[in-house]
Amino acid sequence: MRIFRSEIEMALKIMGIAALISLILLPVAWGYEQRQQARNWQNVACAYRIKEVARQTPMIATLEYRRDACVALARLGLDLDLPR
């Protein structure tokens, strides 16, 4: 006993599989984006920390930290106090 024609059943199966795949991939993509945003905000916080330290000790003002400010802070031994 079939409710739909075979073409319609095949289309429904394909749509169901596509829905299942999207239910898996969408949260993964969202999590990846959230992680990228968290890294960007952490880098901004490190850059502000470097500016604050450079104001207090002008000899550090020549430090290059363009790519990753947190690495520069770690090289100086001035890591951010981040909750883990």
SVG drawing of the C-alpha trace seen along z (x, -y; Angstrom):
<svg xmlns="http://www.w3.org/2000/svg" viewBox="-2 -56 65 58">
<polyline fill="none" stroke="black" stroke-width="0.4" points="0.0,0.0 1.6,-3.2 0.4,-6.6 2.5,-8.6 3.9,-7.9 7.5,-6.6 8.8,-10.0 7.2,-11.9 8.5,-9.3 12.0,-9.7 11.8,-13.5 10.6,-13.3 13.4,-11.0 16.0,-13.4 14.5,-16.3 14.6,-14.4 18.2,-13.5 19.1,-17.1 17.2,-18.3 19.2,-15.8 22.5,-16.9 21.6,-20.6 20.7,-19.8 24.2,-18.6 26.1,-21.1 24.4,-24.3 25.4,-24.0 28.9,-23.1 29.2,-26.2 27.6,-28.3 30.1,-27.0 33.0,-27.7 31.9,-31.3 31.4,-31.8 35.0,-30.5 36.3,-32.9 34.5,-35.9 35.8,-34.9 39.4,-34.8 38.9,-38.2 37.6,-39.7 40.5,-38.1 42.9,-39.7 41.2,-43.1 41.5,-42.7 45.2,-41.8 45.8,-44.9 44.2,-47.1 46.4,-45.5 49.5,-46.2 48.5,-49.8 47.9,-50.1 51.3,-48.6 53.0,-50.8 51.5,-53.9 53.0,-52.8 56.4,-51.7 57.3,-53.7 60.3,-51.4 57.8,-48.7 56.0,-51.1 58.1,-49.9 56.8,-46.3 55.3,-44.9 52.0,-43.0 50.1,-43.4 49.3,-39.8 48.5,-38.4 48.6,-40.7 48.2,-37.8 51.4,-36.3 53.2,-39.6 51.8,-39.7 52.9,-36.2 56.5,-37.1 56.5,-39.9 55.2,-37.7 52.1,-39.8 49.3,-37.3 45.7,-38.3 43.9,-36.8 41.4,-34.8 38.9,-32.5 39.2,-29.0"/>
</svg>
